[in-house]
Amino acid sequence: MSEASKAVFLSYASQDTEAAKRICESLRQAGVEVWFDADGGLEHGDEWDAKIRRQIKECVLFIPIISAHTQARLEGYFRIEWELAAQRAMGIASGVPFILPVVIDDTREPEALVPDRFRTVQWTRLPGGVVTPEVKQRFLKLWSHRIGAARHQLEPGRPRPGEILEPAGGAAPSANLGPRHRIPTLAWAIGLVVVAVLAGALGQRLLQRGKPASPATDAPARTAAPTSPRAASEADQLVARAYALIERLNYTRDNLAAADDLARKATELANDSARAWAARAFVQSSYIHRGWDLGQKRREDTQALARRSLALNPDEPDALVALTYVLNTQRAHAQAETHMRRAVALRPDVYRYRGALVTALGGQGRDDEAFALSEETVRLFPREPLARYALAGAHLRHGRFEEALAHYDAAIELQPFAGALLYKTVLLVVWRGDVPAARATLDRLATEDRPEDRAVAVAMWLGLVERQPARVHEAAALTARAFFEDAVTPGPKAWSVALAHRIDQKEILARQQWQAAEAVLRQRLSEQPAATDNQARLATTLAWLDRTEEAAREIAPFAAAAREQPGVNSSYLLAQYFAALGDAARAAPHLARAMDRHRFVSAHALRLDPHWDKLRGQPGFEALLAEAQPRTPPRGRTSDPSGAGAARTPDSASAKSVAVLPFANLSADKDNEYFSDGIAEELLTTLQKIPGLRVAARTSAWSFKGKHPTLKEVGETLGMAHVVEGSVQKSGNRVRITARLSRAATNEELWSQSFGPLELTDVFTTQSELAQAIVSGLRGRLTGATAAAQVDVAAQVQAATKGGTKNVEAHQLYLQGKYLANQFTLESLGRAEGLLRQAVKLDPQFALAWAALAQVGALRSGYEETRELVDASFALAGEASQRALVLAPDLAAAHLARGTYQMFAFDWKGAAESLRRAAALAPDDPEVLYMEMRVAHSRGEVATALEAGRRAVALDPVNPALRSEYGLALAGARRYVEAIAECRRTAELSPTAPWGHAGVSLCLLAQGRFDEAAAEALLESPDWCRLFALALARWGQGKKAEADAAAAELEHRFATVAAFQLAQVYAYRGEHDRAFAWLERAHRQRDPGLAWIRLDPPLARLHADPRWPAFLRQLGLHDEQLR
């Protein structure tokens, strides 16, 4: 075997160079040859590329370094390296190590963007790239196995199991190693069979990560020799790293498992370290504290570890808090209080000790003391989110929902984290009945937090409340766990899935899910027969299955115990049982008791939650709803987020938002509607220019035209706190206008004014005067501006009229054309083009109409079905955008139109410059944000694209074109659950718009849900988009003939306009030559789909092909060209 074939290849993103260096140096010190391209030698180019490919072909082991940086970069040469390694691994015998993935931060394996081959092997976590001695030893054994001998070096002196030490005295490696770092004298005594046994033991050890500790078997004897200073120092470092993982706001089970490994190693190094044993106890107790494992074994192991620590140091505070977490679950609150008062006295500077003491006090019914301590903790730690979170929880436990919401908001303002976001999501429904706000809050949850039990449970529940079964199923797909191990949301996942199927009227599927829930509950009861809550849940499950006699037998012991010792939770579980039976008369008393104190039972919840659907229409239940009023905080103690006891203030962000609805035309002549629309639109445009004020986009606000929604419905749909309504009455040359500002949630009138009757000598002058008067009245009310700030109102109104027209008919045609364009169908775009052409013919100086015409041309050039229409529309976009810029060089809409044209012309830098100028003129315009998302998407800038899309959708939530593009951006980021939701919304808003059903199909395809993807593809319109999605889905189903037929029809009918889609099809099928041939044709035909190329999921299969970077350069989208 040559030296080259004994080398190890390190693959990493450039941002992880320092971590890669640490790994490289550690391995080289042990005598391993490491190929590490940061060593230099060749500049990037063809020769460098050839060298990398040769090294991957020849190396003995391949180590990909996975991190948040690799997650963020969906393009990069390291991804080519990974694909090459995965391809080589296919030719290596099963069980022979080759790919050894290393994770250097908190990136979760299930969400990692890696080749599938990486998931078939064991991963290693090396935070920061620091290679521990134990990991180094494990690695060397695998490496030795691969090169045919077990090579590992032990330091002279006292070795510890699983550790490789540096030479005595910390001396550097021998200087004569040379560039290949020749291996020092090694022990060759271990044969391949022993290596295999050790590798198996290592795999078993890693598979046990996250299981409860077993102190009785792994704790070193107390009579062991004193720990050396060096080992103690290493142990302290391991403990510090363990705490760094679990003191995060959003720590996960993976974090706990990693922290447990680190703490365990610390006790192996320093068995006389009280802090190391306390760290192990604290990690174990965290499973209990979060409600992830309340089993007896976890409790016993936690207590054993804590007592071991306290035997070494009676004043070790984290051992005390670990014991307290166990005692609180056992309701031994008085003993817990004793421990925690001692811990607080020892370390008054640690806020979490106070939180555990609050729980102990509350458990004894000493609420006043608990609240006082919670408020004191907030005052002492004003910047600590968890302190505010704990105070919110104290209010929540006692039904003070408004106070709880205020404190959750304060915690989120300091730092958004899962616990606060999830509780706020639930409270917005339960306390306020505000489902859209709840959805917006849940959408802020970080991707890595979404598979956790509580997050999945809340997401499924919210989907049920929304009556959106697809959202329930999407959330359920995030975890394979059948039972939610969470103190707040325990129970079988199948319950919510069954209810989702019932909403869809799929009773057979629902019944299968109830049966699955029964199996899960029976299994858990066999393991934990004392878990009476699960006995009640089993009875409820049997009731849903109409097995009423069995259900009655199961519920009887629980009901008897509840009569002896009634409680809020038992009332809630009994209410669920009787609701499953459809017995409102017996459910109502339990619901009434639960509504009095249960944190998640309210009039809003009963009205919205399908758990109670069997009770609807029955007198007992309806009477309960009729009597129920939204609960108000009880009199007595209140507090505010500052901890100082001041009154709460409204959420400042939501308060400064407004939607302007189309003004009602009260004139006898209905043709005057253009005037009422013009007043409202000019007012909306002007308000958009006021700093600090969020204004709903015209597309969304005008969607209510001709309808009669309540103000609350408008506010909820658009996410706005205020609404402006108005009316216009015109008679001859006189006009009267009224305007009214109201709070959306309550219909409370905040301001109103009537103007006129006025002489109508100049309609547009009058519009400007009226807009100025209305803005002056609104500005102070909405933004708190002083009188001195009003002087620029006239300038703002004047700026809002830039690019407009004095021609009444042209203006009306413009409004109609914009409305049709926003419907985002080929038919509506064609009609919009005709109207806008008429508008600019009537007034050739109408810059806004020229800009709108350019946007319509660009859209049609991207979606039309014949080459002639595509070319004609593209030419129109170029001509009209240039005309708009000449007429109004300071008009944001003109720069946007030009930027759209430049994107379709593959002028990426020009598009970015047009965007920059538009953003400088109108930074909060949703159309500018839409363009920002598209430009960032084309450049592969994921975070920028998603943030711009999120902001744009918040301002313009009913714009199907925007929703469509945002859904595709989410898919490009591999956030498929969110992408599915956006694409479904696109289809709801405009059933014939492109990429609604096809976007959903693509995401389902990426998730391996091929049958669902095919069903969704069949719903798509237009034809070319349907055939594209169907060709992919049929291939995923393994139906080659049908996939070939769809691809052939797509090519036959739409080759001149869908070359990019054909390239996607063949890339997905693994037919690289055909895929690149169609990419070349797409380039020649100027296919606008190429703007998605860097982030496109099907095309990711081409990234390892050497033709890929060359094509990106040809297109102008290579990394080097975008700098």
QUIQUI-V578107 format. One record per backbone hydrogen bond with DSSP energy under -1.0 kcal/mol. NH is the residue of the N-H (numbers start at 1). CO is the residue of the C=O. If there is no record, write none. Layout:
BEGIN
nh;co
NH;CO
NH;CO
END
This chain:
BEGIN
nh;co
6;3
7;4
8;33
9;61
10;35
11;63
16;13
17;14
20;16
21;17
22;18
23;19
24;20
25;21
26;22
27;23
28;24
29;25
31;28
32;27
35;8
39;36
40;37
49;45
50;46
51;47
52;48
53;49
54;50
55;51
56;52
57;53
58;54
59;55
60;7
61;7
62;98
63;9
65;11
66;102
71;67
72;68
73;69
79;76
81;77
82;78
83;79
84;80
85;81
86;82
87;83
88;84
89;85
90;86
91;88
92;89
96;93
100;62
102;64
103;124
104;66
114;112
118;115
119;116
120;117
121;118
124;101
126;103
128;104
129;126
130;127
136;132
137;133
138;134
139;135
140;136
141;137
142;138
143;139
144;140
145;141
146;142
147;143
149;144
151;149
163;160
170;167
177;174
181;178
182;177
187;152
195;191
196;192
197;193
198;194
199;195
200;196
201;197
202;198
203;199
204;200
205;201
206;202
207;203
209;206
211;208
217;214
218;214
219;215
224;221
232;228
233;229
234;230
235;231
236;232
237;233
238;234
239;235
240;236
241;237
242;238
243;239
244;240
245;241
246;242
247;243
256;252
257;253
258;254
259;255
260;256
261;257
262;258
263;259
264;260
265;261
266;262
267;263
268;264
269;265
270;266
273;270
277;273
278;274
279;275
280;276
281;277
282;278
283;279
284;280
285;281
286;282
289;285
290;286
291;288
292;287
293;287
299;295
300;296
301;297
302;298
303;299
304;300
305;301
306;302
307;303
308;304
309;305
310;306
311;307
312;308
313;309
316;313
320;316
321;317
322;318
323;319
324;320
325;321
326;322
327;323
328;324
329;325
330;326
331;328
332;327
333;331
336;332
337;333
338;334
339;335
340;336
341;337
342;338
343;339
344;340
345;341
346;342
347;343
350;347
355;351
356;352
357;353
358;354
359;355
360;356
361;357
362;358
363;359
364;361
365;362
366;361
367;365
370;366
371;367
372;368
373;369
374;370
375;371
376;372
377;373
378;374
379;375
380;376
381;377
384;381
388;384
389;385
390;386
391;387
392;388
393;389
394;390
395;391
396;392
397;393
398;395
399;396
400;395
401;399
404;400
405;401
406;402
407;403
408;404
409;405
410;406
411;407
412;408
413;409
414;410
415;411
421;417
422;418
423;419
424;420
425;421
426;422
427;423
428;424
430;426
431;427
432;427
434;428
435;433
438;434
439;435
440;436
441;437
442;438
443;439
444;441
445;442
449;446
452;449
456;452
457;453
458;454
459;455
460;456
461;457
462;458
463;459
464;460
465;461
466;462
467;464
468;463
472;468
473;469
474;470
475;471
476;472
477;473
478;475
479;476
484;491
486;484
493;482
495;492
497;493
498;494
499;495
500;496
501;497
502;498
503;499
504;500
505;502
506;501
510;506
511;507
512;508
513;509
514;510
515;511
516;512
517;513
518;514
519;515
520;516
521;517
522;518
523;519
524;520
525;521
526;522
527;523
528;524
531;528
532;530
536;532
537;533
538;534
539;535
540;536
541;537
542;538
543;539
544;540
545;541
546;543
547;542
548;546
551;547
552;548
553;549
554;550
555;551
556;552
559;555
560;556
561;557
562;558
563;559
564;560
565;561
571;567
572;568
573;569
574;570
575;571
576;572
577;573
578;574
579;575
580;576
581;577
583;578
587;583
588;584
591;587
592;588
593;589
594;590
595;591
598;594
601;598
606;602
607;603
608;604
609;605
612;609
613;610
615;612
616;613
618;615
622;618
623;619
624;620
625;621
626;622
627;623
628;624
643;640
655;651
656;652
657;655
658;694
659;722
661;724
664;726
666;728
672;669
673;670
675;672
676;672
677;673
678;674
679;675
680;676
681;677
682;678
683;679
684;680
685;681
686;682
687;683
688;684
689;686
690;687
693;690
694;656
696;658
697;955
701;697
702;698
704;701
705;702
707;704
714;710
715;711
716;712
717;713
718;714
719;715
720;715
723;742
724;659
725;740
727;738
728;664
729;736
731;734
734;731
735;758
736;729
737;755
738;727
739;753
740;725
741;751
742;723
743;748
744;721
747;743
750;741
751;741
753;739
755;737
758;735
760;733
761;759
766;762
767;763
768;764
769;765
770;766
771;767
772;768
773;769
774;770
775;771
776;772
777;773
778;774
779;775
782;778
783;779
784;780
789;786
790;787
793;790
796;792
797;793
798;794
799;795
800;796
802;799
804;801
811;807
812;808
813;809
814;810
815;811
816;812
817;813
818;814
819;815
820;816
821;817
822;818
823;820
824;821
829;825
830;826
831;827
832;828
833;829
834;830
835;831
836;832
837;833
838;834
839;835
840;836
841;837
842;838
843;839
846;843
847;845
848;803
850;846
851;847
852;848
853;849
854;850
855;851
856;852
857;853
858;854
859;855
860;856
861;857
863;859
864;860
870;866
871;867
872;868
873;869
874;870
875;871
876;872
877;873
878;874
879;875
880;876
881;877
882;878
883;879
884;880
885;881
886;882
887;883
888;884
891;888
895;891
896;892
897;893
898;894
899;895
900;896
901;897
902;898
903;899
904;900
905;901
906;903
907;902
908;906
911;907
912;908
913;909
914;910
915;911
916;912
917;913
918;914
919;915
920;916
921;917
922;918
925;922
929;925
930;926
931;927
932;928
933;929
934;930
935;931
936;932
937;933
938;934
939;935
940;937
941;936
942;940
945;941
946;942
947;943
948;944
949;945
950;946
951;947
952;948
953;949
954;950
955;951
956;952
959;956
963;959
964;960
965;961
966;962
967;963
968;964
969;965
970;966
971;967
972;968
973;969
974;971
975;970
976;974
979;975
980;976
981;977
982;978
983;979
984;980
985;981
986;982
987;983
988;984
989;985
990;986
993;990
1000;996
1001;997
1002;998
1003;999
1004;1000
1005;1001
1006;1002
1007;1003
1008;1005
1009;1004
1010;1008
1013;1009
1014;1010
1015;1011
1016;1012
1017;1013
1018;1014
1019;1016
1020;1017
1026;1022
1027;1023
1028;1024
1029;1025
1030;1026
1031;1027
1032;1028
1033;1029
1034;1030
1035;1031
1036;1032
1037;1033
1038;1035
1039;1034
1040;1038
1043;1039
1044;1040
1045;1041
1046;1042
1047;1043
1048;1044
1049;1045
1050;1046
1051;1047
1052;1048
1053;1049
1054;1050
1055;1051
1057;1054
1058;1054
1062;1058
1063;1059
1064;1060
1065;1061
1066;1062
1067;1063
1068;1064
1069;1065
1070;1067
1071;1066
1072;1070
1075;1071
1076;1072
1077;1073
1078;1074
1079;1075
1080;1076
1081;1077
1082;1078
1083;1079
1084;1080
1085;1081
1087;1082
1090;1087
1091;1088
1092;1089
1093;1090
1100;1097
1101;1098
1102;1099
1103;1100
1105;1102
1108;1105
1111;1107
1112;1108
1113;1109
1114;1110
1115;1111
1116;1112
1117;1112
1121;1118
1122;1118
END
